[in-house]
């Protein structure tokens, strides 16, 4: 009976040790996953800030384009007035060259504006995709942290179970008694070994 109690006590102690190691490792993994998740959330926030910056730049560019359009319209009107005032029916007049120059300028400005809008939209799309990726990865890290915390809880439960088994089997007193018997020869009063 003493041998069984000793084995049970040692087994309980081993289960408690395994539980402790598991809990420590899982808590470390959970902390690392949480830190990585926070870093990814900060990156996602940075991408969102880039998006906001691009949108502000787009709005400012649109306002500037509208101002330029108004100025161009005014120039066109002015050139028409000048043309009609100077209309002499002669080709190659400065009015004709001005009107043609205005058309070329307007075309170039519109093309440049469209290229800028497309490029800004592409950047906003890229930032949005990156932010979504970081957010998703941060959520994955959150799940990993929760799983690691569950493993830590299991390790703590193993520790409690092992400690309970160890205590129920007599604890260190049982192990100490078995060790004393083993070193003293383990012979009982009946002359038989202690392990029989």
Residue, then its C-alpha position, 0 to 999 in steps of 0.5 A: x500500500x505504501x508503494x502505491x501511495x508513493x507512486x500516486x504521489x509521484x505521479x501527482x507531482x509529475x502532473x502538477x509539474x507538466x501543468x505548470x510548464x504548459x501554463x507558463x509556455x501558453x501564457x508566454x505565447x498568449x502575450x506574444x500573440x497579443x503584442x503582435x496583434x497590437x502591432x498589426x492594429x497600429x499598422x492598420x491604423x497607419x494605413x487608415x491615416x494614409x487613406x485619410x491623407x489621400x482623401x484630403x489631397x484628392x479634395x484639395x486637388x478637386x477644389x484647385x481643379x474647380x478654381x482652374x476651370x473657372x479661371x479657364x472659363x473666364x479666359x475663354x469668354x474673354x478671348x471670345x469677346x476679344x475675338x468678336x471685337x477684333x473680328x476682321x475675318x483675317x486668319x492667323x489673328x491673335x484671337x485665333x491663336x489664343x482660342x487654340x491655345x486655350x483649347x490645348x491647355x484645357x485638354x492637357x489640364x483635363x488629362x493631367x487631372x484624370x491621371x492624378x485622380x486615377x493614381x490617387x484612387x489606386x493608392x487609396x485602394x492599396x491602402x485600404x487593402x493593406x489596412x484590411x489585411x492588417x486588421x484581419x491579421x490582428x484578429x487572427x493574433x487575437x484568436x491565437x492569444x485566446x487559444x493560448x490562454x485556454x491552454x494556459x488554463x488547461x495547464x493550471x487545471x492539470x497543476x491543480x489536479x496533480x497537486x490534489x492527487x499528490x496531497x491525497x496520496x500523502x504528499x512529501x511525507x509518503x515519498x519521504x517514508x518510502x525513501x527512508x525505508x529504501x535506504x534502511x534496507x526496507x525490512x519489516x518486523x516480519x522479516x519481509x521486504x517493505x515492497x512485498 
